[in-house]
Amino acid sequence: MLDRRINAVRGDLADISLAGVLFAPHYAKAQAMQCSANSAFLRASGAQDAPAVSQLLHGEIFHLLDVTGDWAWGFCDHDAYVGYIERTTLATHPAPATHRVISRSAPAFADANIKSPVIAQLAAGALVSGEMEGDFLATSKGYLHTRHIISSSDTRPDWVSVAETQIGQPYVWGGRGAGGIDCSGLVQLAFGQAGVKVPRDSDMQRESIGEDIPADMPLQRGDLLFFPGHVGIMVDGENMLHANAHWMSTIVEPLADIVTRLAVNHEKPVLARRRIML
């Protein structure tokens, strides 16, 4: 059984890489495209009111397999997640990224001057290319200050600190930081800034990230805790950072409070405790 979240197959079409694995009426070779919008939601079907399943950030690559009307179907490069995205948000000739946004939100100015109008906002993790002009990077979206970006080849090893920059960010299902974020999107963003690719959804992350923590071992900063349909990051031995629908925000709260809240509906609130060594 193929996981259709990360294997591009539908009734009429499949990614050519799946030929020989499953039968499909037609196969298509993916075309690399690039998100040219500030951000764009990946949706479960080609409709504005379809549920969001993830979010593509500016500069990220999307592998296009089919276009129907205004919607492109394919999968994201960074995690292979499959879905539909508005065709107008994609550029046909990807430009290699020179820099990556590290601030929670980076204003793009009209000129290389902090007093000039802000013409766009790019989220943490967005990829850009351009030339330096003093303290600014001139990009297709405007001028980004060097305080808000790093070289695309650089990483930020303290991924917990990266996650902490999202405190106060609204909870948005499918969000990866542009206007909102969800629990697994927070983990993916933090690891991405550390140069580590991780899967999109919390169940995928639970099965692939880190090592199990023995039941008698105390928790520490950076440990991941997995719950039914949820994941959080420990900031110390007792408190957890997570983007959550209960508070509709990204907050730090006592782990004991979270477990008590979830125990009302779940016999086993904590499914796994995982430790990551980068």
C-alpha positions in Angstrom: 0.0 0.0 0.0 1.5 3.3 -1.1 1.0 6.4 1.1 -0.7 8.8 -1.3 0.4 11.7 0.8 4.0 11.2 -0.6 3.4 9.1 -3.7 1.9 11.0 -6.6 -0.9 8.7 -7.9 -4.5 9.3 -8.7 -7.2 7.5 -10.8 -6.0 8.7 -14.1 -2.3 9.5 -13.7 0.8 8.7 -11.7 4.4 9.9 -11.4 6.6 8.0 -13.9 8.8 7.0 -11.0 6.0 4.7 -9.9 5.9 2.8 -13.2 6.6 -0.8 -12.4 5.4 -0.3 -8.9 1.7 0.2 -9.7 -0.5 0.3 -12.8 -1.9 3.6 -13.9 -3.7 4.6 -17.2 -1.0 7.2 -17.8 2.3 8.3 -16.3 3.9 11.7 -16.3 7.4 13.0 -15.9 7.5 15.8 -13.3 8.6 19.3 -14.3 10.4 21.4 -11.7 8.6 24.6 -10.9 9.2 27.3 -8.3 6.9 29.1 -6.0 6.9 32.7 -7.1 4.2 33.9 -4.7 5.0 34.9 -1.1 3.5 31.6 -0.2 0.8 29.2 -1.5 -1.3 26.5 0.1 -1.1 23.0 -1.1 -4.7 21.6 -1.2 -6.3 18.2 -1.2 -8.1 19.0 -4.5 -8.1 21.7 -7.1 -10.5 24.1 -5.5 -10.2 27.2 -3.3 -12.4 25.7 -0.7 -10.6 22.4 -0.6 -8.8 21.6 2.7 -5.2 22.8 3.0 -2.7 19.9 3.4 0.5 21.9 3.4 2.1 25.2 2.4 4.7 26.1 -0.2 7.0 29.0 0.7 8.5 31.5 -1.8 11.3 29.9 -3.8 10.6 26.3 -2.9 10.4 23.8 -5.7 7.2 22.0 -6.8 7.3 19.1 -9.2 4.4 19.5 -11.6 2.7 16.5 -13.1 -0.6 17.9 -14.5 -2.5 21.1 -14.9 -6.3 21.2 -14.9 -7.8 24.6 -15.3 -6.2 26.9 -12.7 -4.7 24.1 -10.6 -1.4 22.3 -10.8 -1.1 18.8 -9.4 2.3 17.4 -8.2 4.5 17.2 -5.2 6.8 19.4 -3.1 10.6 18.9 -3.5 11.5 19.2 0.2 9.2 16.5 1.5 7.5 14.8 -1.5 4.1 15.9 -0.2 1.4 15.6 -2.9 -1.4 18.1 -3.6 -2.8 20.8 -5.7 -1.5 24.4 -6.0 -2.7 27.4 -8.0 -0.9 27.4 -11.3 -0.4 31.2 -11.1 1.8 30.8 -8.0 4.4 28.8 -9.9 7.3 30.0 -12.1 8.5 27.9 -15.0 12.3 28.5 -14.7 13.5 27.9 -11.1 16.3 30.2 -10.1 19.0 28.7 -7.7 18.5 30.2 -4.2 21.4 32.2 -2.9 19.8 33.0 0.5 17.2 31.9 3.0 14.9 33.9 5.3 15.7 33.3 9.0 13.5 35.9 10.7 9.9 35.0 11.4 8.8 37.5 8.8 11.2 39.4 6.5 9.9 42.7 5.0 10.9 43.2 1.4 11.4 47.0 0.8 10.9 48.8 -2.4 14.4 50.2 -2.3 17.6 49.5 -0.4 16.4 51.7 2.4 14.6 50.8 5.6 12.4 53.9 5.2 11.1 52.8 1.8 7.7 51.1 1.5 7.4 47.4 2.4 6.0 45.7 -0.7 6.1 42.0 0.4 6.6 39.8 3.5 8.4 36.6 3.3 8.2 33.8 5.9 11.0 32.0 7.6 12.4 29.4 5.3 11.6 31.2 2.1 14.3 30.9 -0.5 15.5 33.9 -2.5 18.2 34.8 -5.1 19.8 38.1 -5.8 22.7 40.5 -5.6 24.0 42.3 -2.5 23.6 46.1 -2.4 25.1 47.3 0.8 23.1 45.9 3.7 20.4 44.6 1.4 19.8 41.7 -1.0 18.1 42.8 -4.2 15.5 40.1 -5.1 12.5 39.7 -7.3 10.3 40.5 -4.3 12.2 43.6 -3.2 15.1 44.4 -1.0 15.7 42.2 2.1 17.9 43.3 4.9 20.9 41.1 5.7 19.7 40.8 9.3 16.8 38.7 8.0 18.6 36.3 5.8 21.5 33.9 5.6 23.3 32.2 2.8 21.3 29.2 1.5 24.2 26.9 2.3 24.4 28.0 5.9 22.4 26.3 8.7 21.2 27.1 12.2 22.1 24.1 14.4 20.0 25.2 17.4 16.7 24.2 15.9 14.9 24.6 19.2 15.7 28.3 19.1 14.4 28.5 15.6 11.1 27.0 16.7 10.9 29.5 19.6 10.9 32.4 17.0 7.4 31.1 16.1 5.9 31.7 19.6 2.8 33.7 19.1 2.3 32.6 15.5 -1.4 31.7 14.9 -2.3 28.1 14.5 -3.3 27.3 10.9 -4.0 23.8 9.6 -1.4 23.1 6.9 0.6 26.2 7.6 4.4 26.2 7.5 4.9 29.8 8.8 3.4 32.2 6.3 0.6 33.7 8.3 0.2 30.7 10.5 1.7 27.3 11.3 0.6 23.8 12.5 2.3 21.4 14.9 4.3 19.3 12.4 4.9 22.4 10.2 6.7 23.9 13.2 8.9 20.8 13.5 9.6 20.7 9.8 10.5 24.4 9.7 12.9 24.2 12.7 14.7 21.2 11.3 14.8 22.7 7.8 16.7 25.7 9.2 19.2 23.3 10.7 19.7 21.7 7.3 17.7 18.5 8.0 14.7 17.4 5.9 11.9 15.7 7.8 8.5 14.5 6.7 5.5 16.7 6.7 3.0 15.0 9.1 3.3 14.2 12.7 2.8 10.4 12.3 5.5 10.4 9.6 7.8 12.3 11.9 7.1 9.9 14.8 8.3 7.0 12.7 11.4 8.6 11.2 13.0 11.2 13.6 15.3 10.4 16.5 15.5 7.6 18.9 13.0 6.4 21.6 13.6 7.8 25.1 13.4 5.1 27.8 10.5 5.6 30.1 12.7 6.2 33.2 14.8 8.8 31.5 14.0 12.5 32.2 13.0 14.7 29.3 15.3 17.5 28.1 15.4 20.5 25.8 14.9 19.4 22.2 13.0 16.2 22.8 10.0 15.6 20.6 6.7 14.3 22.1 4.1 12.7 19.9 0.4 12.5 20.7 -2.6 11.4 18.7 -2.4 13.6 15.6 0.0 16.1 17.3 3.7 16.8 18.1 5.5 19.2 20.3 9.0 20.3 21.2 10.3 20.3 24.8 12.0 23.6 25.7 13.2 22.1 29.1 12.3 19.1 31.2 8.7 20.2 32.0 7.5 22.6 29.3 6.6 22.1 25.7 6.4 24.4 22.7 3.7 23.5 20.2 1.4 25.0 17.6 -2.0 23.8 18.7 -5.7 24.2 17.9 -6.7 24.3 21.6 -5.2 27.8 22.0 -5.1 28.5 18.2 -1.5 29.7 18.7 2.1 28.6 19.1 2.8 28.6 22.8 4.9 27.1 25.6 2.9 25.4 28.3 3.5 22.8 31.0 3.6 19.2 29.6 1.5 18.1 32.5 -1.3 20.4 31.5 -1.3 19.1 27.9 -1.4 15.5 29.0 -4.3 16.2 31.4 -6.2 17.9 28.6 -5.7 15.1 26.1 -6.4 12.3 28.7 -10.1 13.2 28.6 -10.4 11.8 25.1 -7.3 9.5 24.8 -6.4 6.5 26.9 -2.8 7.0 25.9 -2.1 10.7 25.4 1.6 10.3 24.7 2.4 7.9 21.9 6.2 8.4 21.7 9.1 10.3 23.2 12.0 10.8 20.8 15.4 12.3 21.2 17.3 14.0 18.3 21.0 14.3 18.1 22.1 16.7 15.3 
